[in-house]
Amino acid sequence: MTLDDLKLEASTCTGCALSERRTNVVFGEGDPQSPLVLIGEGPGETEDKMGRPFVGRAGQLLDKAINEAGLQRSQLYITNTVKCRAADWSTGKPVNRAPVEAEVQACRRWLEPQVALLKPKVILCIGAPSAKNLIKKNFQITKERGIYFPCEFARTAIATLHPSYILRQMNISGDGGYSLLVADITRAWEAAQKLAKQSHD
């Protein structure tokens, strides 16, 4: 099974109710050989339309932070724990919401083999829900971001603030944690490079 095979299979998934209203399955993109994989929570409206992860406002902020960390987006692999948009349609107009546990669990059938094929040295969890899914259930983003943790899917995992959270905070005070995001990406990349070098030596 290759990454392309898995992507093709995932594109027709009906494993949970999110499949009923999605436009596209947002599988992931980037360099499959990258030692660093960024994993967010799930696609939003723009991602659902385009079939690509992190391309809305939060994605633009993430791109800016990646560039400020001295990297190009093409050097990394970016995906989400859930591949379809989670939205509340109760008013007739969709409003993004967090995926529920059943949706997260249903999507592990794609996430786990995807990460197994990518073989990252370091996973950078974007936001608390991703960290709770991949690092530990009771992860506290305000206290534990930027700390390396053991992870079953990579040599180590680290979590950072979600760009959408930073955008909300920016309206309240200062940079909203943007500088922390840049620092965490920088550190995660350095750790990934170091671990990749060790495995080659």
C-alpha positions as MATLAB code, in Angstrom:
seq = 'MTLDDLKLEASTCTGCALSERRTNVVFGEGDPQSPLVLIGEGPGETEDKMGRPFVGRAGQLLDKAINEAGLQRSQLYITNTVKCRAADWSTGKPVNRAPVEAEVQACRRWLEPQVALLKPKVILCIGAPSAKNLIKKNFQITKERGIYFPCEFARTAIATLHPSYILRQMNISGDGGYSLLVADITRAWEAAQKLAKQSHD';
ca = [
       0.000    0.000    0.000;
       1.428    3.371   -1.047;
       0.380    6.822    0.153;
      -1.396    7.380   -3.189;
      -3.297    4.085   -2.801;
      -4.395    5.112    0.687;
      -5.420    8.588   -0.521;
      -7.521    7.072   -3.297;
      -9.203    4.677   -0.881;
      -9.872    7.473    1.639;
     -11.447    9.660   -1.072;
     -14.598    7.491   -1.085;
     -14.805    6.862    2.672;
     -18.266    6.678    4.239;
     -17.019    5.609    7.681;
     -18.864    8.349    9.565;
     -21.613   10.924    9.040;
     -19.127   13.646    8.010;
     -18.953   11.979    4.594;
     -22.559   12.949    3.862;
     -21.925   16.678    3.511;
     -18.267   16.951    2.549;
     -17.095   18.355   -0.776;
     -13.638   16.771   -0.623;
     -11.681   14.403    1.596;
      -8.666   16.439    2.732;
      -6.035   13.721    2.902;
      -2.812   15.712    3.291;
       0.001   17.123    1.183;
       3.688   17.929    1.128;
       6.944   16.001    1.095;
       6.253   12.377    2.117;
       9.983   11.999    2.867;
       9.996   14.912    5.325;
      11.234   14.068    8.837;
       8.595   16.476   10.214;
       4.834   15.988    9.863;
       2.362   18.667   10.995;
      -1.027   17.320   12.090;
      -3.986   19.592   12.778;
      -7.532   18.832   13.894;
      -9.611   18.841   10.711;
     -10.433   20.788    7.564;
     -12.560   23.933    7.563;
     -14.700   25.459    4.812;
     -11.857   26.506    2.468;
     -10.041   23.196    2.922;
     -13.239   21.261    2.178;
     -13.711   23.246   -1.050;
     -10.102   22.908   -2.216;
      -9.296   19.451   -0.868;
      -6.080   20.778    0.718;
      -5.121   21.178    4.409;
      -4.542   24.592    6.002;
      -5.408   26.895    3.091;
      -7.894   29.248    4.806;
      -7.024   32.189    7.090;
      -5.440   29.907    9.700;
      -3.477   28.163    6.948;
      -2.140   31.473    5.652;
      -0.911   32.304    9.154;
       0.670   28.842    9.406;
       2.450   29.397    6.056;
       3.764   32.729    7.323;
       5.077   31.065   10.501;
       6.693   28.232    8.470;
       8.459   30.812    6.297;
       9.543   32.793    9.351;
      11.029   29.586   10.772;
      13.228   29.521    7.655;
      11.279   26.770    5.873;
       9.049   26.271    2.870;
       5.710   24.501    3.187;
       6.935   22.057    0.492;
       9.636   20.782    2.906;
       7.001   19.445    5.312;
       4.038   17.100    5.182;
       0.761   18.544    6.496;
      -2.411   16.668    7.369;
      -5.218   16.486    9.955;
      -6.481   13.890   12.415;
      -9.897   14.023   10.694;
     -10.047   14.166    6.890;
     -13.564   15.616    6.409;
     -14.988   18.934    7.582;
     -16.922   18.802   10.861;
     -19.695   21.376   10.846;
     -22.973   22.055   12.619;
     -25.757   22.357   10.022;
     -28.609   22.892   12.495;
     -29.291   26.462   11.318;
     -29.019   25.493    7.650;
     -25.722   27.383    7.365;
     -22.677   25.282    8.298;
     -20.604   26.398   11.279;
     -17.266   24.663   11.927;
     -17.190   22.549   15.073;
     -14.735   20.164   16.722;
     -15.043   16.555   15.525;
     -16.722   14.287   18.082;
     -14.932   11.228   19.463;
     -16.733    8.787   17.135;
     -15.616   10.818   14.093;
     -12.036   10.986   15.368;
     -11.995    7.234   15.968;
     -13.533    6.471   12.557;
     -10.805    8.497   10.858;
      -7.965    6.676   12.616;
      -8.317    3.978    9.935;
      -6.745    6.555    7.576;
      -4.527    8.503    9.957;
      -2.643    5.541   11.408;
      -1.601    3.906    8.098;
      -0.889    7.374    6.652;
       1.560    8.219    9.437;
       3.016    4.681    9.279;
       3.804    5.245    5.579;
       5.239    8.729    6.231;
       7.535    7.477    9.032;
       8.151   10.950   10.529;
      10.909   11.515   13.058;
       8.857   14.273   14.714;
       5.134   15.036   14.717;
       4.114   18.625   15.423;
       0.520   18.622   16.682;
      -1.241   21.821   15.645;
      -3.642   22.617   18.500;
      -4.916   20.771   21.566;
      -7.350   18.334   19.855;
      -4.529   16.911   17.724;
      -2.279   16.604   20.795;
      -5.071   14.861   22.737;
      -5.465   12.426   19.848;
      -1.773   11.691   19.256;
       0.133   12.454   22.487;
      -2.195   11.907   25.460;
      -5.891   12.285   26.227;
      -5.508   14.919   28.953;
      -3.032   17.144   27.069;
      -3.069   20.783   28.252;
      -1.891   23.048   25.455;
      -1.223   26.102   27.643;
       1.036   24.134   30.009;
       2.515   21.486   27.719;
       3.085   23.116   24.342;
       6.689   23.092   23.195;
       7.556   20.007   25.305;
       8.728   16.785   23.626;
       6.659   13.691   24.383;
       7.015   10.021   23.483;
       4.676    9.117   20.642;
       3.698    5.783   19.095;
       3.653    7.300   15.593;
       7.074    9.023   15.553;
      10.306    9.210   17.518;
       8.828   12.160   19.422;
       5.895   14.583   19.285;
       5.492   18.202   20.278;
       2.410   20.445   20.238;
       1.902   24.084   19.362;
      -0.930   26.598   19.361;
      -3.453   26.383   16.541;
      -3.275   29.322   14.093;
      -7.052   29.890   14.390;
      -6.623   30.290   18.176;
      -3.755   32.743   17.539;
      -5.943   34.750   15.122;
      -8.641   35.068   17.809;
      -6.094   36.066   20.458;
      -4.428   38.648   18.173;
      -7.638   40.681   18.341;
      -7.331   40.739   22.125;
      -3.630   41.228   22.803;
      -0.216   41.392   21.139;
       0.787   38.682   18.692;
      -1.682   36.169   20.176;
       1.069   33.550   20.545;
       2.305   33.801   16.944;
       5.964   34.015   18.054;
       5.462   30.760   20.023;
       4.176   29.050   16.858;
       7.268   30.162   14.918;
       9.546   28.995   17.763;
       7.807   25.596   18.009;
       8.062   24.976   14.249;
      11.754   25.919   14.357;
      12.448   23.578   17.275;
      10.438   20.715   15.804;
      12.324   21.013   12.490;
      15.710   21.106   14.254;
      14.810   17.997   16.271;
      13.557   16.221   13.134;
      16.775   17.055   11.254;
      18.904   15.839   14.160;
      16.993   12.546   14.465;
      17.117   12.019   10.697;
      20.888   12.546   10.726;
      21.308   10.076   13.623;
      19.420    7.384   11.731;
      21.681    7.881    8.685;
      24.947    7.801   10.712;
];
